[in-house]
Amino acid sequence: MDSRRFGKYIVEREVLDEQRLEEITQRKTHSDNQSSLTERLKDSLRCTVPKLKHSVMSSLPVLYWVPKYSVWDYGMPDLISGISVGIMHLPQGLAYAMLASVPPVFGLYSSLYPALIYFFFGTSRHISIGTFTVLSIMVGSVTERLAPDVNFLIQNGTNVTAEVNITARDSYRVQVAVATTVLGGLIQVALGLVKFGFVGTYLSEPLVRAYTTAASAHAVVAQLKYIFGVSPTRFSGPFSMVYTLKDVCSLLPYTHLPTLVVSAVSMVFLIAAKELNSFISPKLPVPIPVELITIVAGTLISAYTHLNRNYTISVVGEIPSGLSPPSVPDASLFGEVIGDAFALAMVGYAISISLGKTFALKHGYKVDSNQELVALGLSNAVGGFFQCFSVCSSMSRSLIQETTGGKTQMAAVASSLIVLVTILKLGPLFQELPKAVLAAIVFVNLKGMFKQHSDIVTLWKRSKIDLMVWLVTWVSTLLLNLDLGLAASILFALLTVIFRTQMPTYSVLGNVPGTELYVDIETHREARDVPGVTIFRSSATVYFANADLYIEALKEKSGLDISKMIIYKKRQEAKQRRRERRAERRAKRQAKKERRAAQRAAKHLSGASVFSVEEEAASWRNTCVDGDVTDREQQGCTERENGTVFIIPTTPRTPDRWEYLKGGEPDCTSLGSISELQEGDTTTLDSSSDDTLSRDLERISLGSLGKWSWDIHSIIIDLSTANFIDIVAIKTIKNIIHDFSEIDVDIYIACCQAPVVEQLELGDFFSETITKRSLFVSVHDAVLYCLNHRGATSIPRYEPSVDTYDGTKL
């Protein structure tokens, strides 16, 4: 398109480059930023009363909202919500303690202490802290790995019986669970204090949902022994779930039928009651406590029918009443559980912060991610001293707390009172509760997590990469167990990010007529090319992992194979230099011929003369070495050299003829090799050979070059997507500018963010040849500069040389 025609579509205004922008806006330099950073550091270390008050309020959010708490507005809703959540805490605490492989009473402890700690330090008003399915399963995998049944077999003399010392086993498992919980809590507190709350963002929603879905499968397999009344071998490590499931299937012929009947009846009752509850819950002020009703009914039936004594159905057993004193965890176990503790810290925080932000967005308040990390860490660390295992927010309880009208964490205090009364007075009443009932509660409560398998269909339609993250997380968690599965999942998720930045979308932009907008010409029909200008953009930042691909994409999109074009240009320059050297040698030979002719004319006047062969042989040797002589002269060079004398006839008609008197015929072809070594030109001896080789060189360079004539005088690199730039990328852009300048194509940069400009300055990008005049505020400014600076008249067009090959112009 003609640039004059295109000009009417361009919006004209003042061109703003980076240097002009700094003059207008007075942008701070790097030294100014360093000084301001020093001032901010000094200000942060300066202690004032307002800052002290703000720090205390941030560390203890309860001091901010409790003085403003309105009993009349929030008291009754929080009380009703707290009672509802407390009723849910009882069955879930007892059931999830079985998942953690510790006695049920420790599940009640985990429902009491952490909620009270979070009341003082948490910033969310609606989440319910306590036992959670996934964390209980993760704790159970640690306790059963470090305290398997085989380590607590009762020995009778020299024989080993099949009986397990349950008291010693449970005691050691509690120590393992407590050590893991305390260490995980300390990790959370440390990350929160260093403002590392963003770490939870590395656990994407597809990853978390797939992880919890696979963890629910582990929970189901762990509860099968209580459902069928069998005792499978406990496996640990990769593929442990597969081995456990295989062992359970092999024991199905030995299923305890009374236990299976209790499990089936409990599940049928729970499913039916929950469906009825969901149907009539909108008409009720509070939902029906289905799990609590099931536990009470199961306990009463078991106590009055003596299920344990008459049918050997396993029951919960002794539940001590009262609170246990705090104790220090066994620090010697920290080294064995540090990996599991870190996994528990990350998963628990990711679940809690996602729920907290969901409710905060719905009700219009803010959740501090760093303070949430500290609050959750203190809940686990302090709770660990009171024999609690790892906790986080529960989705089911949090929804109950929010839907029943809960306004603040006062609801957590009310629920904790319900749990406290149960521990102190009602605990022994649940001693006859069948474990099959608790297993049925776990089964039914996992229904929501199993519904997450529908994410596969949704992600297939929306994002194939997120679907791959979901599937890899699900498979790795199922097969590699919960700890290794989480590590593999996070690694794969990060690799997808790296892959997407390493293989971004590259595009050439065109102008939308009448505007300053530049869009991809392949996806927008109305976009128009700018004559002589190529605008190149990558969808990702340029850094070491994609720098080479960036160069290749620029070559492809611009249509300029810069490597071949530089080779072509250098070949043409080398040929031109050879032509100039040959012309210079011809001039020298002509001058020598004229001098010899003058000498011969002078000698002719004095008659024939005899002279030494050394002088004349040296003269002819220089003539042969200079090259580009005729065949006749070269033949003379061979025939005229001898070891004695030459006689020059005095007849002026034949001044160039020589007659031999005696002497040999040396091979003068060695002079060609000398010329080749001295001049570096293999085509200087024979003019016909020079033409052939020169045409072959033209054929090779032009034939492989493809597009060797181009109409681009400027390339604009759009860096609007770059949020940083490293040393490799800086060198890459400098090489691009240098290489394209070899073929007279200018490179300009547009849309650099301020941090990128600062990094360019620190990386010594700017020099005498590359200044800030080549950086423009927008693509439109760069386009205006290119059209005004070069326009259509400066478009380079490299034509081939006038040499011919087979009569055709190259």
N, C-alpha and C positions, 0 to 999 in steps of 0.2 A: 504494500500500500504506500502511495506517495505521502511523504511526511507533510507536505503542504495541505493535502486533503485531510490528513489525520489531525493537523493542528487545530482545526475548528472543533474537534471533539475534546480537546484537552482544556482543562480548567487552569488558566494561567494566574500566577500569584508570585509573591517573593519566594525564592528558593532558600530553604533553610537547611544548611549542613550543620554538623556537630559543633564546629568552631563558632558559627554564627549564633547557634542556640546558646552556647555558653556565654557569649557576649550579652545576649538578651536576658537570660535568666540568672546569670551569676552563679552557675553551678559550683558547688563546693568541690575542692580538689581532694585527692587522697590524704594529703597531710591535714587538711581541715577535718576530714572524717576521723582521722586518728586523734586529733586534739579533742573533738567532740566526744569520742569514745572515752578518752581519759576523763573528761568532765563528768560523763555519765557514771563512770566507775567510782569517781570520788563522791558523786551525789548519792550513789547506792550505798556507800559505806558510811555516809553521814547519818547519824541517829537523831531523829526529831520525834516529838510527841505524836504528830499525825501519822508518821511512818510507823511508829511502834504500835499505835492503835490499829492501823490497817493490817500490820503483820499478824497481830494477835487475832483479829477478826477473821483473817484468811485461814489461819491455822485451826481456829476453833469456830466454825460457822454457827454453832449453837448459840454463841454469845450475840450473834447478829439477829437471829430471828426469834429466839425465846422472849426477849423483852417486848417484842411486838406481837406476841401470840395473844389471840383473842379467844378466851374460853367460850364465850357465847357463840361466836361464829364457827370455830373449828373444833371445840371440845367434843360435842356429840358425834359428828361425823368421824372424827379420829377414833373415838371409843368403839363405835360400831365396826369400823374397819379393822381396828386392832383385834377385837374379839374374833372376827371372821378369819383373819390371818393366823391368829394363835391356834384356833381349832385345826387349821390346815397344817400348822407346824408339827402337831403331835403325830399324826400318822406318817407324814413324810420324814420326820426325824427318825422314827423307829425303823421305817422301811429302808431309807438311804444309808443308815448305819450298817445294814446287812450288805449293801453294795460296797461299803468301805471295809468290810470284813472285820468290824469291831462290834462289841456288845451294843444292843439298842440304846441303852441309857446315854451313850456318848453322842448319839444323834440328837437327843434332847439337850445335852449340854451345848452342842453346836448351834442349836436354835435359840439359845438364851444369851450367852455372853457376846458373840459377835454383833448381834443386833443392837445391844446396848452401847458397845464401843462406836458403832457407826452413827448412832444418834448424836454423839458429840462432834464427830469429825467429818461426816458426810455432807455433801451439798445437794443430793437429790432428795426430793420430798416424797417420792412414791415407790421407790424400789424396796423390796423386802429382802434383807440379808439373812441367809441361813443355808441349810443343806441344799445341794443341787445335784441332779442325777449325774451329769458328766464328771464333775469334780469328785463325787463319791466313787465313781468307777475308777478314776485315775488313782485315787488314794488306795482303793482296794487292790489295784495291780501292784502297787509298791509294797503294801503290807504282806500280800501273799507271796511275793517274790522273795522278800527278805525273811519271812517267817512262815515257811510252808509247814504242812502238817507232819511231814516226815522228820522234821527236826524236833518234834515234841512227842514222839512215841514213848509210851510207858514201857520200861524194861522190867522183866520179871526174871531175875537171875541171869542166866545166859541166853534166855529166849526173849524174843521181841514180840509182844502181842500187837494186835491191830488197834488197840485202844490209844487214843490221843489225849495227852494232858491238855484239856481245853483251857483250864485256868491259866497255866503258864503260857500257852500259845496266845490267848487273847491279851494277856498282859504285855507280852512283847510286841504284839501287833499295835496296841495302843501307843507304845513308845515310838514305834516306827512312824505311825500316823502323826503323832504330835511333833516329832522332829521334822518331818516333811512340811507340816503346816507352818511351824515357826520359821523355818528357813525360807519358805515361799513368801511369808509375810514380810520378813526382813528385806527380801529382794524387792518387793513392791514398794516398801517405804523408801529404800535407797533410790529407786528409779523416780519416785515422786519428788523427793527432795532435790534431785538434780534436774528437775523439769523435763523428765523423759516420758511424760504422759502420752506423747504422740506415738509411742511404740505400739500401742494398740491398733493404730491404723494399718500396720503391716498384716494384721489379720483381717482380710477382706470379708465381706458378708458371704460370698459363695464358699470361702474356705471355712468360716465358722459354722455355717449351716451343714456343710458336708461332714465336718468333723463331729458335730453333735449327732448327726444321723448315724455315722459309723459307730460312735460311742454308745448310742442306744442299742445297737446290735450286740456290742460287748456286754451291755447290761442284761439283755435278754438271755444270752448264753450263760451269764453268771447266775441267773435266777432259775435256770432249768433244773438244777439239783433240788431246789425247794419245791418246784412245781411237781416233779415226778417222784420225789422222795428217794433219789439215788445219791451215790457218793462217787462222782468221777474224780479222776486224778487231775490235780491242778498243774497247769503248764504256765510257763512264763517265757518272755522273749518273742521274737518274730514267729508268726504263724501259730501262736499259742491258742487263739480262738478256734482255728481250724482243728487243732489237735483236741481241744476240749470238746468241741461239738462232735467230733468223731467218737470220742470216748463216751459221751452221753448217749449217742445213738446206739452204741454197742451195749449199753446198760438198759435200754428201753424194755427188753423182756423181763427185767427185774424191777419194774416200776411198782412203787408202793401204792396200791389202789386207793386206800382211804385218803392218803395225802392228795392224790390226783383228784379225787371227788371234791375235797375241800377247796382245792385250787379252782376247779371248774365252776363250782357254785359261786365262789367269791367273784370270779371274773364276770360271770353272767350277771350277777347282781350289780356289780360296779358299772358295767357297760350300760345296762338298762337304766339305772338310776342317773347316770351322767347324761344320757340322751334326754331323759325326762327333765332333768335339771336345766339343760340348755333350752328346752322348749318353754318352760314356765318361768325361767329366771327373770325375764323382763317384767313379769307381773309381781315379783317378790322383792322386798327391800334388801334382802341378803340371800346369797345362794345357799342351797341345802348342803350341809357338810357331809357329803356322801362317804368320803374316806373314814371320817370319824364314826359315822353310823356303822360302817362295815367292821371297823375295829371293835367297837363296843359289842356288836352282835356276835362277832366271832369269839370274843373273849367270854361272853356269857354262855354261849353254846358249848365251848370247850370246857369251861369250868363245871357246868352242870352235867355234862355227858362224859366227863373224864376221858377226853380224846387221847391224851398222852398216855394214860395208863391202860386203857382198854384197846386202843388201836395203834399204839406206838407212833402217834403223829408228833413230829418235832414241834416244840413250843419255844417261846422266847426265853423262859426261865427266869431266874432271879433278877429283879431290877432293884438295886439298892435305893433306898429313899434318902433324901438329903443331898447336899452339895459336897463334892469332894474338894479337899484343900488344894491350892495351887502347888505345882511342882515344876522344877527346872527340867527341860527336855535333855535327852542324852545327846550331847554335842558330838560324841564319837560317831554317830550315825550320819552326820551332815555330809561327809565325803561320799557316802554311798547313795544319798538321795538328792544331791544337788541338781542333777539334770531333771529329775521328776519335779523338784520344787520349782525350778524355773518354768517348766511347762505349765504347772498348776497356776503360777503367778500370771503368766501371759493369758491363758485361757479364761481364768476367772475374771481378770480385768477387762478383757475384750467383751465378755458377756455382760458384765455390770455396766460398763460405759455405754454400750449400745442401747441397753434398756433405759439407762438414765437420760441419755440424750433424746431418746424417743419421747419419753414423758415430759421432759423439759420443753421440747419444741411444741408439744401439744398444749401445755398449760402456760407457756410464755415466761419461763425463767431460764437461768443459765446454770450449767453444770461445769465446774472447773475440773478438767481432766487430770491435772497434776494432783489436786487435793483429793480427788476420788481415788487415785492410786495410793496416796498416803492413808486415807481412811480405810480402804479395803485391806491394806497391808497391816495396819494396826489391829484391825478386827481379827485377822488371822494370827498375827504374832502374839497379841495379848491373849486371845482365845486359846492358843496352843498351851499356854501355862495352866489353863483350866481344863485340859484334856479334850479340847475340841479338834476336829479335823477340818480340812480346808472348806471354806464357804465362799459364796458369792451371791448375787441376786438370783432369785427364781422367777421365771417368767409367769408361771401360774399364780404364785402368791402375789407378785407385783400387780398383776391384772386384777386380782381380787381386791387388793388394797386401793387401787385407783377407782375401780367401778363401784365399790361400796361407799365412796365418798371421802376417802382419806385425803387430808389436806397437807399434813406435815409428818415428820418422823415421830410425832407423839403416838401415832398408830403402832410403831415398832415397840414403844414402851408398853402399851396395852397388851400386845401379843406376847411380849416377854413375860409379863405377869401371869398370863395363862400357862405358859410353859413352866414357869417357876412353881406355880401351885401344883402342877402335875408332877414335877420332880419331887417336891417335898411331901405330898400327901397321896397322890393317885398312882404313883409309879408301880407299887406292888400289885395293884389291881390288874395290870396287864401281863402278869407272869404266865397266865394260861393262854395267852394269845398264840395261835398257830403261826409258824413262820410262813406257811403256804399262803395265808391271808396277806401278809406283808408283800410276798412275792407277787401276788395277784395285783396288789395296788401299784407296784412298780410297773408291771406289764401294762396295765390300762393307762397309766399316766404317760407312758412312752408312745401312745398312739399319735400324739401331735408331732413328735419327732419323726415317726415313720412316714407321716404325710409329706415330709420335706423331700421325699423322693420325686415328687412332682416338679421339683426345681429343674430336673433334667429336661423336661419338655419345654419349660419356660426359657431356660438358658439356651436351648437349641435354636429357638426363634430369635433371641435377642443378642447373644454373644457367644460365639464358638470358643473363644479363649477362656471366658469365665466358666464355660461348661467343662473345658479341659481341666481347669483348676479344681472344679467340684469333683470330677471323676477321679483325678489323681489323689486328691485328699481323701476321698471315700475309700478307694482301694488301698492306699498306703496305710490308712488308719486301721482298716480291717485286718490287713495282713501283717503289718510291722508293729502292731500294738500302739497304744495311745501316745507314748513319748516319742518313739522314732517316727511314727506316722505324722505327728505334728511338725517335727523338724523337716521331714521330707516335703510336707505340704508347703511350709513357708519358703523353703528353698525353691520349689517349683514355681510358686507364685512370683517370687522375685525374678526368676529366670524369664518368666513371661513379660515382665516389665522391661528387662534388659533387651529381650528379643524385639519388643515393639519399638524401643528407642534405637536399636541397631538397624532395623529394617523399616524405616518410616516411609511415608508417601512423599515422593518428590513431584513437583508440579511447576509448570511454566505459567506465569500470570499474564493476563491481558486486562486492558482498561475497559470499564463500563462507560460507554460514551456519555459525555456531559457531566461526569462525576470524577471524584478522586479515588474511586474504588478500583481495586485490582484483584481479580478473582481467577481461578483456574480456568484456562481456556478449554480444557477437555470436558469440564462439567457444566460450563455456562456458555450457552450458544451466542449470547449477545456480547461476550467479551471480545475485544479486538486487540490484535498484536500491535505493539509499538514498533514502527519501522526502524530497523537497525539496532534495536534494543531487545535483549532477552532478560526477563525477570524470573529469577529462580528462587524457589522456596522449598524448604524441607518441613515436614510436619513435626519434627523433633529437634531438639538441640544438637549441635555438633560437638562431639567429644571423641575421646580416643577410640571408642569401640566402633564408631561408624564413620571416621574421618576418611578412610580410603573409599568406602562406598559412596561418600558424599562427592568426592572428585569424579568417580565414574559416572554417577548420575548427572552431574553437571555437564560432562562431556556428551552424554547421550541426549539430554534435553536440549542443549544448545546446538547439537549437530556438528560440533567441532571436535574432531579427534586431535587434541592438542599435541599428543606425543608424535603422531605421524606428521602433523603439520610442521612441528619444530624440526623434525628430521628432514623434511622436504626443504624447508627454508635453509637449513645448514648446508644441505647438498648443493642448493643453488648458489649459496654464497661461496662455497668451496670451488665450484666450477667457475664462478666469476673470477675468483682469485687466480685460478689456473690460467684462464684466458688472459688476465692482465700480465701474469708472469711470462706467458708465451709472447705476448705483444712486446714486452720489454726486451726479451731475448732477441726477437726479430730485429728490433731497433738496434741493439748492440751488434748483431751480426752484419746488418747493413752498414753500420759505421765502420766495422772492421774491413768489410769488402771494399768500401770506398778508400780506406787508408791503404790497403794492399794494392788497389788499382793505381793509386797515386804513386806508390813505391815502384810498381812495375813500369809505370810510364817514365819515371825518373831513371830507372835502370836501363830501359830500352834506349834512351838517348845515348847512353855510354856503352852500348853493345852488350854481348852475352857475358855473363859472369858466373863464376863458380863459388858456391857457398856451402857452409856446413849443413848437414841434414838435421842437426839437432834443432836449429832455429825453425826451419820450415816444418819439420815433423811436429814440433810443439804447436806451431800455428794451426796446422790441420787438425791436430788432436783437439784443440780448443773449439775448432769449428764443429767437429763431430760431437763433442760433449754438449755444446749448446743445443743441439737437437734441431729438429724441424728443417733439415737439409733435404735436398732433392735426392732421388735415387742415384742420379748420375754423380752427384758430389760425394755421396756416401761410398759409391763404388770406387771413386777416385781416392778416397781416404784409405781404402784397403790396398789399392794397387800402387800408390805412390810412395809408401813408406819403405825404405831399405836401410841398409846399414852403412851406405857410403855417401854418394853425392847425387844430386839431380842436375841436369842441364836444362836450362830454360831457353827454348828457341827464341831468337830475336824477331821472328816474323810476327808482326802485330795482328795478323789475321787469326792466329790460333794461340792467344795468350794463356788459355786455361788448359792446354794439353800438356801432358807429362809423358816422358819416355823413361823407361827403366834401363839403367845400365847393369846393375846387379842388385841383389838383395832378396829377402824373403817376402812372403805374403801373410803377414800376421792377421789374426782374427780380430777384427775391430768390434765384434758384437759385445765384447766385454765392456765396451764403453757405454752400452745401453744399460747394463746393470749398475755401472757407476752413476749414471744419470738418475736412474731410479732411486738409488739410495740417497743421492744428494738432494734431489728435488721432491721426492715423495710423490712423483707423478709418473705413472706407468705408461702414459700416452704421449710422451714428448718426443720420442724418437721417430715414430712413423705417423704421418698425418692421417693416413687411412685408418690405422689402428686407433688413433685418438678419436676419430669420428665415430667408429663402431662402438667403443667402450662408452663414449659420452651418450650415445643414443640408447645403449642398454641401461645406463644409469637413469636416464629420463624415463624409460619404459618401466623400470622397477618402482621408482619413487611415485610416479603419477598413477601407475596402474593399481597400486595398493593403497593409494591415498583416498579414493572415493571422492568426497566433496573437497576439492582443493581450491575452490573459489567460493568465497562466502560474502554475505552482505550484512554481517553483524559488526558493529563498531563498539558496542558497549554491553556489558553484562551487569545486572543489578542483583545482588544477593540479599534476599529478604531474611533478616535474622530476628523477626518478631517472635518466633517460637522459641528462641534460645533464652533460657533463664540463667545460664552460666556458660563459660567457655574455658577450656583447659589449655595447657601448653601445646598439646598435640594439635588441637583445633586451630590455635593461633598460627602455628607453623604451616598447617595445611592451607589456611587462607592466604598467608604470605606467599606460599609456593604457587597458588592459583593466580595471584596478581602478577607474579614474576613470569610465569609461563605464558599467560595470555598476552602479556606485554610484548613477548617475542613475536607475536603475529599481529601486533598493533590493535589489540582489543583491550579496551579499558574495563577495569573492574571497580564497581562501586558497592557500598554496603548501606543498607537502609534498615530503619526500625530497630536500632540497637537499644536495649534497655540500659538504664544507668549503671547497674552492676556489671553488665557485659562491657560497657565502655571502660569502666574502671579496671576490669581484669585485662582488657587490651592494653591499657596504659602500663599496668604492672608487668605484663608479659613482653614489653619492648616491641609492641606491634608497630608503633608509629616511628617514622624516620623522615629523612629528607625527601624520599620518594613517595612514602605513604604517609599522608597527613590526615588531619581530621576533616579536611575539605572533601575527602572521599567518603565520609560518613554522612548520611542524610537522615533527617528526622523521620521522613516517610518515604514510601516508594514513589509517590507522586513528585516529591521534591527531586529525587534522583532522576526521574524521567524528564522533568523540565530541564534539569541541568544538562543531561545527555543531548537532548534535542537542540538546546541553545548552544552547547559547546561544540558539537560535531555535526549534528543534523544529517541530512541525506548526502551532502556533498563530500563528506569525509569517509564514506563507506569504503573500506579497503576491498580491493578486488585483485587477487593475485592470479595473474595469467601465466600460462606456461611459456617457456623460452621459445625462440624462433627456430630452434633446431628441429630437424625433421627426421622421421624414421619411416622408411618405406614410402617416402613421398607424401606422408600424411602429417599435418600439423598436430603436435601433441597438445 
